[in-house]
Amino acid sequence: MANAANDAIIRVRDLTVGFGDRLILDKLSLDVKRGEILGFVGPSGAGKSVLTRTILGLMPKRSGTIEVFGINMNEADDKTRSAVERRWGVLFQQGALFSSLTVRQNIQFPVREFMKVSERLLDEIVVAKLTMVGLRPETADLYPSELSGGMIKRVALARALALDPEIVFLDEPTSGLDPISAGDFDELVMTLQRALGLTVFMVTHDLDSLKTACNRIAVLGDKKVLLVGTMDDMLASQHPWLREYFHGKRARTVIA
């Protein structure tokens, strides 16, 4: 795992998000350090994916500030926001591939959205990204319905990497995978993070991923970040949810 630098590439301050009368996040603050893999965990329905989508600008916030690359996204105009979005990639839960498009077209999609390049270069990008995630070039001609669960995740990761991003957001990347495939995916993420110098924001409930892949872990609960630290910090916490999660039956088979 890479040694994370001290500077924050994402800085969230006093973020409040809600739907109607329901408050999801309440004055939440969090820093994501440049070059780290940060695991983001918490109870189901706590708002982990909501935070991700709010950072990405896909959900509105009530108050608070979000800075990415030192840019206040509250104040960013469309041109500036577009430039920031080009510097991140996203793997949504379940992959979220376009079912009517081939793998090739799925990977090309963000490139076509942000850049004007030749068809030849587009095809070269597809082959390069498939190779990067451990898939054969001929995978490009398949449709999502023809892929296994593990292949869908890898294609989705290839699409997230299509624009050579600096930040990659992963939303439950190992969900639905068997333990071997999940472990292989964690290894792939760590390899790519080291090779490309990525910052990775990983929403996950997978203890194996938290133990193996993450430099730090942030725990969401009670609408705020309860704790940010290493696995040792998590194990030392006396908070009831953290103790149940990191010392429960499942944890004892993973964290030895």
C-alpha positions in Angstrom: 0.0 0.0 0.0 1.2 3.5 -0.8 2.2 5.9 1.9 -0.4 8.6 1.8 0.8 12.2 1.6 -0.4 14.7 4.2 -2.3 16.9 1.8 -6.0 16.4 1.2 -7.1 15.9 -2.3 -10.8 15.9 -1.2 -11.9 18.1 1.7 -15.5 17.9 3.0 -16.6 20.3 5.8 -19.8 20.5 7.7 -21.7 18.7 4.9 -25.5 18.3 5.5 -27.7 16.3 3.2 -31.3 15.4 3.6 -34.5 14.3 1.8 -37.6 16.0 3.0 -37.7 15.8 6.8 -35.1 13.0 6.9 -31.5 14.1 7.6 -28.9 11.7 6.1 -25.7 13.5 6.8 -25.4 16.2 9.5 -22.3 18.5 9.4 -20.1 15.7 8.3 -16.4 16.5 7.8 -13.8 14.3 6.1 -10.4 14.6 4.4 -9.1 12.1 1.8 -5.4 12.3 1.5 -3.6 12.3 -1.9 -2.3 8.9 -2.8 -4.2 6.8 -0.2 -6.8 4.1 -0.4 -9.5 5.2 2.0 -12.1 2.7 3.0 -15.5 4.1 3.9 -17.7 1.9 6.0 -20.8 2.1 8.1 -24.2 0.5 8.8 -26.6 -0.1 5.9 -28.6 3.0 5.1 -26.2 5.3 7.0 -25.5 7.4 3.9 -22.2 6.0 2.5 -23.3 6.1 -1.1 -25.1 9.4 -0.5 -21.8 11.0 0.5 -20.1 9.7 -2.6 -22.9 10.9 -4.9 -22.9 14.3 -3.1 -19.1 14.7 -3.7 -19.7 13.8 -7.3 -22.4 16.4 -7.7 -25.1 13.8 -8.3 -27.1 14.8 -5.2 -27.9 18.2 -3.7 -26.6 19.3 -0.3 -28.3 21.6 2.2 -25.1 23.2 3.5 -21.4 22.7 3.8 -18.4 22.8 1.5 -16.7 20.2 -0.8 -13.3 20.9 -2.2 -11.6 18.7 -4.8 -8.1 19.4 -5.9 -8.3 22.6 -3.9 -11.3 23.8 -5.9 -14.5 24.8 -4.0 -17.2 22.9 -5.9 -19.8 25.2 -4.4 -18.4 28.1 -6.4 -17.2 26.2 -9.5 -18.7 27.2 -12.8 -19.6 24.6 -15.4 -16.2 24.8 -17.2 -14.3 24.3 -13.9 -16.6 21.5 -12.7 -16.2 19.7 -16.0 -12.4 20.0 -15.7 -12.5 18.5 -12.2 -14.9 15.7 -13.3 -12.4 14.7 -16.0 -9.8 14.1 -13.3 -11.9 11.4 -11.5 -13.3 8.1 -12.4 -16.3 6.2 -10.8 -17.2 2.6 -10.4 -20.8 2.5 -9.3 -22.3 -0.3 -7.3 -23.1 -3.4 -9.5 -20.9 -1.9 -12.2 -23.7 0.2 -13.9 -22.6 -0.7 -17.4 -24.9 0.3 -20.2 -26.6 -3.0 -21.1 -27.2 -2.0 -24.8 -23.6 -1.1 -25.4 -20.6 -3.4 -25.9 -17.7 -3.4 -23.6 -15.8 -1.3 -26.1 -18.6 1.3 -26.3 -18.9 1.4 -22.5 -15.2 2.1 -22.0 -15.2 4.7 -24.8 -18.2 6.5 -23.4 -16.5 8.9 -21.0 -13.7 9.6 -23.5 -16.3 10.6 -26.2 -18.0 12.8 -23.6 -14.9 14.8 -22.7 -12.5 14.5 -25.7 -12.4 14.5 -29.4 -10.1 11.7 -30.6 -9.9 9.5 -33.6 -11.6 6.1 -33.7 -8.2 4.4 -33.9 -7.1 6.1 -30.7 -10.4 5.2 -29.0 -9.8 1.5 -29.9 -6.3 1.7 -28.5 -7.6 3.2 -25.3 -10.0 0.3 -24.9 -7.3 -2.3 -25.4 -5.0 -0.6 -23.0 -7.6 -0.3 -20.3 -8.8 -3.9 -20.7 -5.2 -5.1 -20.4 -4.7 -2.9 -17.4 -7.6 -4.6 -15.5 -6.5 -8.1 -16.6 -9.0 -8.7 -19.4 -8.2 -9.9 -23.0 -8.7 -7.4 -25.9 -11.5 -9.6 -27.4 -13.6 -8.9 -24.4 -14.3 -5.5 -26.1 -16.9 -7.1 -28.4 -19.0 -8.6 -25.7 -22.1 -7.2 -24.1 -22.5 -6.9 -20.3 -25.0 -9.8 -20.4 -22.2 -12.0 -21.6 -19.9 -11.2 -18.7 -19.4 -12.9 -15.3 -19.8 -10.8 -12.2 -16.1 -10.4 -11.8 -15.7 -9.4 -15.4 -18.4 -6.7 -15.1 -16.5 -5.2 -12.2 -13.3 -5.2 -14.2 -14.9 -3.6 -17.2 -16.5 -1.0 -15.0 -13.1 -0.3 -13.5 -11.6 0.0 -17.0 -14.3 2.5 -17.8 -13.5 4.4 -14.6 -9.8 4.6 -15.7 -10.6 5.6 -19.3 -9.6 9.2 -18.8 -6.5 8.5 -16.7 -8.0 9.9 -13.5 -6.2 11.0 -10.4 -9.1 9.9 -8.1 -11.2 6.8 -8.4 -14.4 6.3 -6.5 -15.4 2.7 -5.9 -18.9 2.0 -4.5 -19.0 -1.6 -3.1 -16.6 -2.9 -5.7 -16.5 -6.5 -4.3 -20.2 -6.8 -3.6 -21.6 -9.9 -5.2 -18.2 -11.5 -5.8 -17.0 -14.8 -4.3 -14.1 -14.5 -1.8 -11.4 -15.4 -4.4 -12.7 -13.0 -7.0 -13.1 -10.3 -4.4 -9.5 -10.9 -3.2 -8.3 -10.7 -6.8 -10.1 -7.4 -7.3 -8.5 -5.9 -4.1 -5.1 -6.9 -5.4 -5.9 -5.3 -8.8 -6.9 -2.1 -7.1 -3.8 -2.0 -5.0 -1.6 -2.7 -8.0 -3.2 0.0 -10.1 -3.0 2.5 -7.2 0.7 1.9 -6.8 1.4 2.0 -10.6 -0.7 5.0 -11.4 -0.4 7.0 -8.2 -4.2 7.0 -7.7 -6.2 8.2 -4.8 -9.0 5.7 -4.1 -12.2 6.4 -2.2 -13.7 3.0 -1.6 -17.2 2.5 -0.1 -17.2 -1.1 1.2 -18.6 -3.4 3.8 -16.0 -6.0 3.0 -13.7 -6.6 6.0 -11.1 -8.3 3.8 -10.9 -5.2 1.6 -10.6 -2.9 4.6 -7.8 -5.1 6.1 -5.9 -5.8 2.8 -6.3 -2.8 0.6 -6.9 0.3 2.7 -4.4 2.7 4.2 -7.0 4.3 6.4 -10.7 3.6 7.2 -13.4 6.2 7.8 -16.5 5.0 9.7 -19.9 6.7 9.2 -22.5 6.6 11.9 -25.0 8.9 13.5 -24.9 11.0 10.3 -21.2 11.9 10.9 -17.8 10.4 10.6 -17.3 8.6 13.9 -13.6 7.7 13.4 -10.8 7.9 10.8 -7.7 5.9 11.2 -5.9 2.6 10.6 -7.2 -0.9 11.2 -5.4 -0.8 14.6 -7.4 2.4 15.5 -10.6 0.6 14.6 -9.8 -2.4 16.7 -9.0 -0.1 19.7 -12.2 1.8 19.5 -14.8 1.3 22.2 -17.7 2.6 20.1 -20.5 -0.1 20.2 -20.9 -0.3 16.4 -17.2 -0.5 15.8 -16.7 -3.1 18.4 -19.5 -5.3 16.9 -18.3 -4.8 13.3 -14.5 -5.2 13.9 -14.7 -7.8 16.7 -17.8 -9.8 15.7 -18.0 -13.3 14.4 -17.3 -12.4 10.8 -14.4 -10.2 11.9 -12.7 -13.0 13.9 -12.3 -15.0 10.7 -10.7 -12.1 8.8 -8.8 -10.0 11.4 -6.3 -12.2 13.2 
